[in-house]
Amino acid sequence: MSRAKSKRSRRSPRPWAIPPGLLVLQEPFEGYQVLEETQNETGVLLWQSLRDVELWTAAEPRERAVLFADGALHARQAWIEEQVQDGAMRRILESLAVVLERPETLTATEVADLCEEVSTWASDSGLPRTALAFAQRCAVAAPEAAGAAYLVALLARRNADYKRADTWFRRCLALARRHKDWKHYGLAQIGIANLHMQRGDGPSARARLMQALRAARRHALWGVRAPAFHDLFCIAATSGDIQEAEMYAKAAYRSYGRRHPKLPALAHDVARFWMQQKHYRTALAVFRAVLGPIHRPPERLLVLSSIAQAAAGAGEVLMFEQAWYEVWEVVEASDDRERVAEALINLARAAALLGERRRVERAASQALGIALRRGEAQERIAAEALLGTGWETRAPHGEASAEDTPVRSASTARLARELVVALDDF
């Protein structure tokens, strides 16, 4: 054995540096965003529970037994009993009260699991900033868990806090590499790729996705393989490479399978690709099938706006009108701005297909304001184009259907039918 080889064999493995995730939120005091988002007595209880968790994680183990005053648990239980009528909310608050009940015996894993549960509930309940606050507490309680870091990154991205998302995706990547957690390694690569896509940097996004795909193949990670194919499809569709886009769309569909919870998102993206090629009726059939299994408000909003655009292109004016009003009802009923700019741009494009300039201006101007506040570059550019000269006035209502182009590829038509059938089974 050569001396050089002998030295390499004795060399210790490279110690991967773990970058910190951005923790400080832009708020006047800890937990303010929970109060501001909820604005009710239940929100105050959630805020107090968040502060309890923060005190617990910051304290030394020997100090935790005396963190809270005698009677704190009884007072909290009485307040929950008096103020909270909703069963799911009561269950969440009662589970958080365990921090007051046995602070000295509670483990970091238990606290992290509890915070993750609350974060998931808040996200599903349309409270994105509350979800992010509890996700960060989960990651602080479990600092070596790549999954906890990934959750923070994902929620930060949904909140349009892209700098925070970037730091947590990179932390997740480093933790996953250290602990050989290849699932979260691949998911973190996909997360960083999505940030590159958001900035319009397709080559960097593609490079990250190929790394994720290699990890998925090497470690048989179907949960990474499918979303990697999905995002590679999105890049190819954006670049206009029809053949490559269809190849990745079919690969993603095969990887997800017919019952995967992400299949509706893939079907929506593929239908939008077909709509860009003016296959409006084919896209419309898929969009309508997608709407059934979609329940989360931001995604449902986006699907409704896609239905409006496809209906306008296909000359289905009554369907367009119904979707138009449903989108505005959802937008005006919630303060959550996730995906709202994208949905309003779809509405503006739908109105442009029907020659409705006032509607174009209404939807595009509101989309522009939201995109500027959230730092959504792609949506800002699209809104500015719609408000400028980036669209042509189409023929009046009845003639819009002349723009519909039937699908001529047998494989594309087959994929459209398979997607509709699969979505109907959800």
C-alpha positions, 0 to 999 in steps of 0.5 A: 500500500502506498504512503498516500493511500495509507494516509487517506485510509487513516483520515477521519471523515469530513466533518460537515458544517451545519449552517444555522437556520434563520430564527428571528421573525420580523415582529415586535415581540415573540409570538406577535404573528400568532396574535395578529393572525388569529385576533381572538381569545383562542389566539391568545391561548395559542400565543401563551402555549408558544411562549411556554414551549419557548421557555421550556426549550431555552431553560436548562433541564434542572431549571424546568421543574420551577419554570411555571407557577403553581396552579398554572395548569389548572388556570390554563385548563379552566380558560380552555374550558371557558373560551374554546368551543371547537373540538379540534382547537380544544384538543390542540390546546390541551395537548400543549398544556402538557408543558405546564403539567410535567415540564421536568419529565417532558423530553425534547422529542415529545416537545418537537413532536407536539410542535410539529402536530400543532404546526400541521394543524395550523397550516391546514387551518389557514394559519400559515404564520402560526404554523411557521412559529410552531415549526421553528419551535419544533426545530429548536427542540430537535436541532439534529433532526433534518425533518424538523428543519425541512418543515420550517423551510417548507412553511417559510417558503409558503409564507414568501419568506424566501431568505428564511426558507433558503437557510433552513433548506441548507441546514436540512441538507447538511443535517441529512448528509451528516446523519445519512438521511437520504430522504430529507437530503433529496427533499432539501435539494428539491426545496432549494431547486424550487427557490431557484425556480422562483428566482427564474434560475432554471439551470441552477434549479435543474442541477439541484433536481438532478442531484435529488434524482441521483440520490433517489435512484441510489437509495430507492427513494420513491418519495424523492424520485416523483417530486424531482421528476415533477419539478423537472417537468415544470422546468421543461414546460417553462422553457418550451421543450414540449418533448422533454416536458411530456417525458418528465410528466409521464415519468412523474405520473408513473412514479407517483402512482394513482393514489398519491396525494401529490397526483392532483398537483401534478395533474394541475401542472400538466393541464396548465402545460396543455393549456399553454398549447391552447388545448383548452378543452383537454385541460379543462376536463383535467382541471375539473377533475383536480378540483374534487380532491383539493381541499387546502384553500390556496391550492383550491383557489389556484385550480378555480382560476385555472378552470376560469382560464381554460373555460374562457379559451374553450368558449365556456362563458358560463363556466368562466363566470362561475369560476371568476366569482368563486375565486374572488369570494375566496380571495376576499374571505381570507388574509392568507395571500399564498398563491393569490397573485398566481390565481389572479394572473390566471383570472386576468389571462382568462379575461384577456381571452374574452376581451374583458379589459376592465377585468384584466386590469382589476385582476392584474393590478391586485396581483401586482400589489400582492406579488410586490409585497411577497417578493414573487418575481415571476408573478410581478413580471406577468402582472406588469405584462398584462397591465401593459401591452403583454396581451391581445384583446380576443374576440367576443365571448362566442368566438373564443372557442375558435382558439381551442386546439384539439390534442393530436398526440395519442399518448397525450390524450391517453395521459389526460384520460388516465389522469381524469380517471385516477382523480375521480377515484380519490 
